[in-house]
Amino acid sequence: MAGNEQDALSQVQAYRKLVLLYEALDTEIDALIMAHGGTSEQMTDADRARYRDLAQKRDEIQNEMRLLEQALNLDDE
């Protein structure tokens, strides 16, 4: 396999891993919110801190996904 193809394959694999991580974090965030009546206002301080931590990690992964999308020339259209 040529170098460019191998690099593209590695990037696609990395992207797929990020998507799975993003979805897992999103599911965990949703479960945390739903466990508190669908709102963060009813969370304990510890749960709210956990929520913020998870949301920050999800945002970081989303940023990495966007960078890889640009590198791979992925387009929603």
JOSUL-V645595 format. One record per backbone hydrogen bond with DSSP energy under -1.0 kcal/mol. CO is the residue of the C=O (numbers start at 1). NH is the residue of the N-H. E is the energy in kcal/mol with one decimal. If there is no record, write none. Layout:
[[CO	NH	E] [CO	NH	E]]
This chain:
[[2	6	-2.5] [3	7	-2.4] [4	8	-2.5] [5	9	-2.5] [6	10	-2.4] [7	11	-2.3] [8	12	-2.5] [9	13	-2.4] [10	14	-2.3] [11	15	-2.5] [12	16	-2.5] [13	17	-2.0] [14	18	-2.2] [15	19	-2.5] [16	20	-2.1] [17	21	-2.4] [18	22	-2.9] [19	23	-2.7] [20	24	-2.2] [21	25	-2.5] [22	26	-2.6] [23	27	-2.3] [24	28	-2.1] [25	29	-2.6] [26	30	-2.5] [27	31	-2.4] [28	32	-2.2] [29	33	-2.5] [30	34	-2.7] [31	35	-1.9] [33	36	-1.4] [33	38	-2.0] [34	37	-1.3] [40	43	-1.5] [44	48	-2.6] [45	49	-2.2] [46	50	-2.2] [47	51	-2.7] [48	52	-2.4] [49	53	-2.3] [50	54	-2.7] [51	55	-2.6] [52	56	-2.3] [53	57	-2.3] [54	58	-2.6] [55	59	-2.4] [56	60	-2.3] [57	61	-2.3] [58	62	-2.4] [59	63	-2.1] [60	64	-2.0] [61	65	-2.6] [62	66	-2.3] [63	67	-2.0] [64	68	-2.2] [65	69	-2.7] [66	70	-2.2] [67	71	-2.2] [68	72	-2.6] [69	74	-2.8]]
